[in-house]
């Protein structure tokens, strides 16, 4: 029997949007494998020229208020029970990351839909930072919003193990009651990737504009040492850049592609031996770039000072971590093969198909477990 699901997302925009892309792919997979059809609710009023128009029915809130949310949800369902999948990333719903209207609107909806499945994917919980920054003062409010929404949900999914543990602690729930589900690659994956030692000695650098300073200014000497030690002859730079990367790093020519299609990106990652990203290693499970590297058999290299041992990840075993003071790593064929296989094996249980299976199961569960108080 076909189920109609309401997915609430921060926005559906023509611009690249991590959570929006994640939700769209989930919608496609749920329809394909579980006969669950999605209707989207976009929490951000956008100018007409910025709205994404595709095959998915989308209702954009007229404004960010609890009343607008409730009216939209009631209009879609027409009074019929219709499950909700909420993607919670607070800054997407309100500039300071404190969408009180979202929590209030969902509480009001819940009063009239007490037996309806409501699954929340917690992409973020709250921000942290030094006392002089806004994140320090807003973090507690963001956490309060997340706790309110958690109590309304029949099931919770967190993108990292530490997030899941914190959610369980908030409600005093047993370990494992919140599902930890690292993100999947939003550009697809490769079933049988080319073995690392058979690939050209290429280093892919994929990411948004902010990666430029970390790679090409702050850490360029370290990157050059890695390139030289591992006989890398080409660096493929992918993504929007405000200035051109250097033409050479060591003996490696830098081929700058800018923003590319998903198909070309898949081809490049499927051929590259290594993939570099600048990210907090303790939260790698929520990086779609890290997931894309693992899914395409590209050995991930993370620039980070964090220990990076959460969610079953171990530096040196299923990815490489380069701290600012780390010595250059030299990898032989056996090490390349081990790293590539371990990264792919880590990724497989939370591929797009596996993630949709988890979500589909939660949505079809009996409403007997509905609601937390």
CORFENRA-V770112 format. One record per residue. SS is DSSP state (hx for helix, st for strand, lp for the rest). PHI is phi in whole degrees, -180 to 180 (NA if undefined). Layout:
ss=<SS | SS>
phi=<PHI | PHI>
This chain:
ss=<lp | lp | st | st | st | st | st | st | st | lp | lp | lp | st | lp | lp | lp | lp | hx | hx | hx | hx | hx | hx | hx | hx | hx | hx | hx | hx | hx | hx | hx | hx | hx | lp | st | st | st | st | st | st | st | lp | lp | lp | lp | lp | hx | hx | hx | st | lp | lp | lp | lp | lp | lp | st | st | st | lp | lp | lp | lp | lp | hx | hx | hx | hx | hx | hx | hx | hx | hx | hx | hx | hx | lp | lp | lp | lp | lp | lp | st | st | st | st | st | lp | hx | hx | hx | hx | lp | lp | lp | lp | lp | lp | hx | hx | hx | hx | hx | hx | hx | hx | hx | hx | hx | hx | lp | lp | lp | lp | lp | lp | st | st | st | st | st | lp | lp | lp | lp | lp | lp | lp | lp | lp | lp | lp | hx | hx | hx | hx | hx | hx | hx | hx | hx | hx | hx | hx | hx | hx | hx | hx | hx | hx | hx | lp | lp | st | st | st | st | lp | lp | hx | hx | hx | hx | hx | hx | hx | hx | hx | hx | hx | lp | lp | lp | lp | lp | lp | lp | st | st | lp | lp | lp | lp | lp | lp | lp | lp | lp | lp | lp | lp | lp | lp | lp | hx | hx | hx | lp | st | st | st | st | st | st | st | lp | lp | lp | lp | hx | hx | hx | hx | hx | hx | hx | hx | lp | hx | hx | hx | hx | hx | hx | hx | hx | hx | hx | lp | lp | lp | lp | st | st | st | st | st | lp | lp | lp | lp | lp | lp | lp | lp | lp | st | st | lp | lp | st | st | st | st | st | st | st | lp | lp | lp | hx | hx | hx | hx | hx | hx | hx | hx | hx | hx | st | st | st | st | st | st | st | lp | lp | hx | hx | hx | hx | hx | hx | lp | hx | hx | hx | hx | hx | hx | hx | hx | lp | lp | lp | st | st | st | st | st | lp | lp | lp | lp | lp | lp | lp | lp | lp | lp | lp | st | lp | lp | lp | st | st | st | st | lp | lp | lp | lp | lp | lp | lp | lp | lp | lp | hx | hx | hx | hx | hx | hx | hx | hx | hx | hx | hx | hx | hx | hx | hx | hx | lp | lp | lp | hx | hx | hx | hx | hx | hx | hx | hx | hx | hx | hx | hx | hx | lp | lp | hx | hx | hx | lp | lp | lp | lp>
phi=<NA | -72 | -108 | -101 | -114 | -99 | -103 | -99 | -128 | -59 | -163 | -123 | -121 | -70 | -77 | -54 | -145 | -55 | -68 | -63 | -64 | -58 | -65 | -63 | -66 | -61 | -59 | -62 | -72 | -63 | -69 | -68 | -102 | -128 | 56 | -113 | -96 | -105 | -116 | -92 | -118 | -97 | -83 | -124 | -64 | -121 | -60 | -52 | -72 | -101 | -78 | -80 | -119 | -140 | -75 | -94 | -60 | -132 | -115 | -95 | -62 | -68 | -158 | -87 | -139 | -64 | -66 | -64 | -65 | -62 | -62 | -66 | -62 | -66 | -66 | -71 | -80 | 60 | 91 | -83 | -67 | -137 | -65 | -123 | -118 | -100 | -102 | -97 | -140 | -58 | -66 | -73 | -102 | -162 | -57 | -95 | 75 | -125 | -79 | -59 | -61 | -66 | -63 | -64 | -63 | -71 | -63 | -68 | -62 | -65 | -60 | -98 | -140 | -65 | -106 | -98 | -58 | -141 | -106 | -114 | -100 | -89 | -71 | -141 | -111 | -162 | -90 | -131 | 175 | -67 | -61 | -84 | -101 | -66 | -60 | -61 | -85 | -89 | -52 | -61 | -69 | -61 | -64 | -63 | -62 | -62 | -66 | -60 | -69 | -58 | -68 | -82 | -83 | -78 | -154 | -124 | -123 | -116 | -82 | -139 | -60 | -60 | -62 | -62 | -63 | -67 | -60 | -65 | -64 | -57 | -101 | 66 | -89 | -68 | -59 | 95 | -73 | -102 | -81 | -93 | -134 | -55 | -71 | -99 | -72 | -86 | -116 | 91 | -148 | -121 | -67 | -126 | -68 | -62 | -54 | -58 | -71 | -93 | -85 | -64 | -74 | -119 | -112 | -89 | -121 | -121 | 165 | -77 | -58 | -63 | -71 | -57 | -61 | -62 | -88 | -95 | -124 | -69 | -120 | -64 | -64 | -69 | -64 | -62 | -64 | -65 | -59 | -68 | -64 | -105 | 53 | -78 | -107 | -149 | -116 | -107 | -97 | -128 | 132 | -68 | -131 | -83 | -148 | -72 | -66 | -62 | -70 | -138 | -131 | 62 | -94 | -94 | -76 | -98 | -102 | -97 | -102 | 68 | -78 | -131 | -71 | -61 | -65 | -67 | -61 | -60 | -62 | -67 | -70 | -69 | -107 | -82 | -79 | -124 | -136 | -105 | -144 | -109 | -158 | -66 | -64 | -74 | -124 | -59 | -62 | -103 | -95 | -71 | -69 | -59 | -61 | -64 | -60 | -59 | -68 | -106 | 73 | -93 | -69 | -77 | -123 | -109 | -83 | -164 | -98 | -73 | -65 | 68 | -122 | -91 | 60 | 78 | -92 | -139 | -60 | 89 | -111 | -122 | -167 | -111 | -115 | -117 | -81 | -60 | -103 | -71 | -78 | -67 | -93 | -117 | -114 | -92 | -61 | -64 | -66 | -61 | -63 | -63 | -63 | -63 | -64 | -66 | -65 | -65 | -66 | -65 | -72 | -52 | -65 | -129 | -63 | -56 | -62 | -65 | -65 | -65 | -63 | -64 | -66 | -61 | -63 | -65 | -70 | -93 | -63 | -59 | -74 | -63 | -94 | -64 | 87 | -125 | -122>
